[in-house]
């Protein structure tokens, strides 16, 4: 498992899709500033400082940027095994596809932490460059805990989508669209049980984020319900990973046809099964 994670860190350097995450998460605090400047007087925050910008960035990340970026990059990294033709090699080594999938998903969890740190850094840079006040140790520590916590929670929320789309080549783009729609729908759940268990709002509840000013909620969401919701997402993801067919048991399709094995590869595959 560690070797899979290590190899992913080495391979990811040459994937240009990371630029989508770099640019997307950098736009999150910019969107927060734009929203503040174009809001009507009644909705505008008169005390908009660096802490408020970080909070706005957290909200934008949870509902717009992180779900689609995590799903897109995660699905892409898994799909590359098909696009690069490396599944032919996986067929002839004793590494089940479920283990490969689990290793890649663990790597994505570590990567999500890095994205959280990056997002906080960009928010601070944008805030300082625009002259916002309020930079302090307490603001930095709170922002660090909430942003990294959010990145892990949102990763867990989209994990079933990544795992499901990763089992079939070419579905990661569809998964990204689904993640974007589900994240955006968070803005419309203001009360009731659905708000308590909705994975993206549950992510905000777990990190102790106050959503009242963003969706006009009457009360705070339950942290316990949020943890149960995310725990359910983890369970569903684990079932999807365990049930993933190994490459030798199913016909993997990519491009325009099936993956074909040479006679020597088939012989080695049969030997690995026994």
Beta strands, then each sheet from edge to edge (+ up, - down):
strand 1: 253-254
strand 2: 257-258
sheet 1: 1+ 2-
end
